[in-house]
Amino acid sequence: MEVRVEIKDAGTAQILTKLNLNGDYAADHAILYVIPKEAGLLDKSGIEYTIQIPDLIAHYKDFWDTKVAYHSYQEIVDLADSLVDAFPDICMKKMYGTSIEGRELAALKISDNVGDNENEAEIFFDGGIHGDEIGAAENCIRFARDLCREYGSDPDITFLVDNREIWIYYMVNPDGRENMSRYNAAGVDLNRDYGYMWDAWGGSTGAFSQVEIKSLRNCSYENQFVVHTTYHSGTEYISCPWSYRPETPADAQHILQLAGIYSDVSGYANLEFGQGNSGMYAINGSTKDGNYGAAGSISWSMEISHDKQPPASQIMQYYNWNYPSMLAMIEYAGYGLEGTITDAATGDPVRGTIFINDYMQTYSDSAAGDYHKYVLPGKYSIKVMANGYETQVSADSVEVTEFNSTITDFQMVEVDSSRWYAWRMISSQIPGNNTVDEGNTLAMIGPPDAINYSIGKDGWIVVDMQKPIVELPGNDIKIFEGGLSPEGFTCYAGENMDGPWIYMGEGTGTTEFELSVTGLSEAQYFKIVDDGSGAQNEQDAGFDLDAISDLEHVVGVFIVMSDYTLDDENGNGHLDQGESADLIISLNNNG
C-alpha cells in the first residue's frame, strides 16, 4: 500500500530512519510503499499515517490500457530494435540477460563505428529502475530515437555521436514497469541492491542479489563511463553522491559543477541539485554511489517529475526539459583529462588504474587503452598503476583549460617479477554504516602502502584481482593489513564476483593463504570478512585492508587435475562392481 506520513518533528524523522522503509522523503512528509507487516511496524511505533492507495497492484492494473501515449514494455523493445534495424552504422543493441519474469535487459550503444571500441569518452544513461516511475524509461528511449534520427542532419548531434560512445540502458526493471510496481518481481527495491556499501535495504538479500542489477552492473563494469545519469521520478532534483553517508565525496566540486550545468541548460525553472544524503534522504545500495565509488564515474539520480506517472499530455514537456541537458552531458564528458595507457615495448593497450590528485579512481579501457576523467580547469597530478608494470606519475602538473581535454599518454614498462595486486572492488558492506571512518575504499587498490580501507565491524569487501590467481605449491595470496594493531578476519575465494564463496581460512593481521584448501584450481575474486571484534562506530573500525597480492612460486612443472570423465559400460557415471570403464583425466601444468 501507499501511505503518507507527516514529519512534524525530529522525533518522527528519527523513528522513520530506524524503520528503514521504502519510499520518497521530503522535509515535511514521506510517501511510503509498505506491505502489511511494515504497516504494522508503523502502528507499533505510534506514528500516524494516511493510507493513500490500499492496494497498489489493483490500483494500476488497467494503467497500460488507459495511458495510451506511454510506451509499454514491448513497444519500448520494438522501438529499440527498430533503431538498430534502421541505423545499423551508429546503433547496436547488447543483451545483458532477462528479468525474473523473462523480459529482456538490454542497452543501446550509439556511436560512429558502433561495433568498435574507440578512443572516445563513454556516457551512460539508464531509466526505469523503479518500475512505477514510468517517465524514466520513456525519457531514455525517446532520446535514443532522436539521436539516431538527427544524426547526419543536426551538426551538433552528428559531432557528439562521431566523438563519443553513448550507452542507453532504457529499461532496468521491465517487470516493475509492466506490473506498475516500484519493485522487481521478487519484491526488491533495485536501487538498494547495488553492491557498493550495500546494507540490506529495500528487501535486498545480498549485494547484487537481483538479476536486473547484476545485468546493469555488468554493463557498467564492461565500460569506463565518464558521466552516468539514472532517471527517476517522485520529485524534481539531481541527487549526487554520497547517499549512504553525509560527508562530501572527493570529487564533489566536479560533480556539483556538472550538475549545475545540467540544471542551467534544462527547461526547469529551478532544478535544484546537491548531495543525496542531505538533499533527499539517506540510502544504501544505490546505483549512483556504486558507479561513483567503484568505477569513478560522475554519477547521479535525476528526478524528472513530482508525479511518478504524469499525464500523457506532459510526456514531451518533461522530455524536452531534459533533452538539452542530456546533450550537454555527452559534450562535457569529453572535457578534462584523457590519454592512452600502452605497453612501451609493443604498443598494445594496457588496462590500468588512474589516480588523479585525491579523487576517486578511474580505469583505462582494455581494447583501446584510453582513459577519460571529467575535471574542472586547473592543474593535476596523474598516477597510473597497472599489474605487471612499473607505476608511473606525470612528470609535471597537467593543466586543463575550459572546454578542452588535455591528453597525457603513458607508456608502461613491464616488470618481469612483479606481483599481481587487487585492482578493483566489487562490493562491500559496513553494517549500519560507520561515518566516523572515512570509508576509503580505493585504498585497497595496488601494492601495500600503509594506506588502508577499514572494512567495518562485521563488515566485508569483495575484490577483483583482474586475472585468476592460479593454485600452485605453497601459499598463493597474501592479505596485507595496515593500522597499528593486528585484527582478525576470514578469507574466501570465488571464481565469480557473486560467489559462491569458498572458505580459505582465518587470519590476524597480514596473512598468507593457500588456494588448494578450496578445491579450486584458480580464483579471481576474494572476500574478506571482519571477525566482529571491537567497536562499530569509530575511526578504523574493523579489519584494515591495505592490499592483496599473489605470491611468487618456484618455476617448474606443477600438474593439477582440472577435470575428469568416467566412460563406463552402462553409462550411469558410476563404476559398478565388475564393470570396466575408461577414466579420462584433464591435466593442467600450472608451473
Residue, then its C-alpha position, 0 to 999 in steps of 0.5 A: m500500500e501507499v501511505r503518507v506520513e507527516i514529519k512534524d518533528a525530529g522525533t518522527a524523522q528519527i523513528l522513520t530512519k530506524l524503520n528503514l522503509n521504502g519510499d520518497y522523503a521530503a522535509d515535511h512528509a514521506i510517501l511510503y510503499v509498505i506491505p502489511k507487516e511494515a504497516g504494522l511496524l508503523d502502528k507499533s511505533g505510534i506514528e500516524y499515517t494516511i493510507q493513500i492507495p490500499d492496494l497498489i497492484a489493483h490500483y494500476k492494473d488497467f494503467w497500460d490500457t488507459k495511458v495510451a501515449y506511454h510506451s509499454y514494455q514491448e513497444i519500448v523493445d520494438l522501438a529499440d530494435s527498430l533503431v538498430d534495424a534502421f541505423p545499423d552504422i551508429c546503433m547496436k543493441k547488447m543483451y545483458g540477460t532477462s528479468i525474473e519474469g523473462r523480459e529482456l535487459a538490454a542497452l543501446k550503444i550509439s556511436d560512429n563505428v558502433g561495433d568498435n571500441e574507440n578512443e572516445a569518452e563513454i556516457f551512460f544513461d539508464g531509466g526505469i529502475h523503479g518500475d512505477e516511475i514510468g517517465a524514466a524509461e520513456n525519457c531514455i528511449r525517446f532520446a535514443r530515437d532522436l539521436c539516431r534520427e538527427y544524426g547526419s542532419d543536426p551538426d551538433i548531434t552528428f559531432l557528439v555521436d562521431n566523438r563519443e560512445i553513448w550507452i542507453y540502458y532504457m529499461v532496468n526493471p521491465d517487470g516493475r514497469e509492466n506490473m506498475s510496481r516500484y519493485n522487481a518481481a521478487g519484491v526488491d527495491l533495485n536501487r538498494d541492491y547495488g553492491y557498493m556499501w550495500d546494507a540490506w535495504g529495500g528487501s535486498t538479500g545480498a549485494f547484487s542479489q537481483v538479476e536486473i542489477k547484476s545485468l546493469r552492473n555488468c554493463s557498467y563494469e564492461n565500460q569506463f563511463v565518464v558521466h552516468t545519469t539514472y532517471h527517476s521520478g517522485t520529485e524534481y532534483i539531481s541527487c549526487p553522491w554520497s547517499y549512504r553517508p553525509e560527508t562530501p565525496a572527493d570529487a564533489q566540486h566536479i560533480l556539483q559543477l556538472a550538475g549545475i550545468y545540467s540544471d542551467v541548460s534544462g527547461y526547469a525553472n529551478l532544478e535544484f541539485g546537491q548531495g543525496n544524503s542531505g538533499m533527499y534522504a539517506i540510502n544504501g545500495s544505490t546505483k549512483d554511489g556504486n558507479y561513483g565509488a567503484a568505477g569513478s564515474i560522475s554519477w547521479s539520480m535525476e528526478i524528472s517529475h513530482d508525479k511518478q506517472p504524469p499525464a500523457s499530455q506532459i510526456m514531451q514537456y518533461y522530455n524536452w526539459n531534459y533533452p538539452s541537458m542530456l546533450a550537454m552531458i555527452e559534450y562535457a564528458g569529453y572535457g578534462l583529462e584523457g590519454t592512452i595507457t600502452d605497453a612501451a615495448t609493443g604498443d598494445p593497450v594496457r588496462g590500468t588504474i588512474f589516480i588523479n590528485d585525491y579523487m576517486q579512481t578511474y580505469s583505462d579501457s582494455a581494447a583501446g587503452d584510453y582513459h577519460k576523467y571529467v575535471l574542472p580547469g586547473k592543474y593535476s597530478i596523474k598516477v597510473m598503476a597497472n599489474g605487471y608494470e612499473t607505476q608511473v606519475s606525470a612528470d609535471s602538473v597537467e593543466v586543463t583549460e575550459f572546454n578542452s581535454t588535455i591528453t597525457d599518454f603513458q607508456m608502461v614498462e613491464v616488470d618481469s617479477s612483479r606481483w599481481y595486486a587487487w585492482r578493483m572492488i566489487s562490493s562491500q558492506i559496513p553494517g549500519n554504516n560507520t561515518v566516523d571512518e572515512g570509508n576509503t575504499l580505493a585504498m585497497i587498490g595496488p601494492p601495500d602502502a600503509i594506506n588502508y580501507s577499514i572494512g567495518k565491524d562485521g563488515w566485508i569487501v569483495v575484490d577483483m584481482q583482474k586475472p585468476i590467481v592460479e593454485l600452485p605449491g605453497n601459499d598463493i595470496k597474501i592479505f596485507e593489513g595496515g593500522l597499528s594493531p593486528e585484527g582478525f578476519t576470514c578469507y574466501a575465494g570465488e571464481n565469480m564476483d557473486g560467489p559462491w564463496i569458498y572458505m580459505g581460512e582465518g587470519t590476524g593481521t597480514t596473512e598468507f593463504e593457500l588456494s588448494v584448501t578450496g578445491l579450486s584450481e584458480a580464483q579471481y575474486f576474494k572476500i574478506v570478512d571482519d571477525g566482529s571484534g571491537a567497536q562499530n562506530e569509530q575511526d578504523a573500525g574493523f579489519d584494515l585492508d591495505a592490499i592483496s597480492d599473489l605470491e611468487h612460486v618456484v618455476g617448474v612443472f606443477i600438474v593439477m587435475s582440472d577435470y575428469t570423465l568416467d566412460d563406463e559400460n552402462g553409462n550411469g557415471h558410476l563404476d559398478q562392481g565388475e564393470s570396466a570403464d575408461l577414466i579420462i583425466s584433464l591435466n593442467n601444468n600450472g608451473 
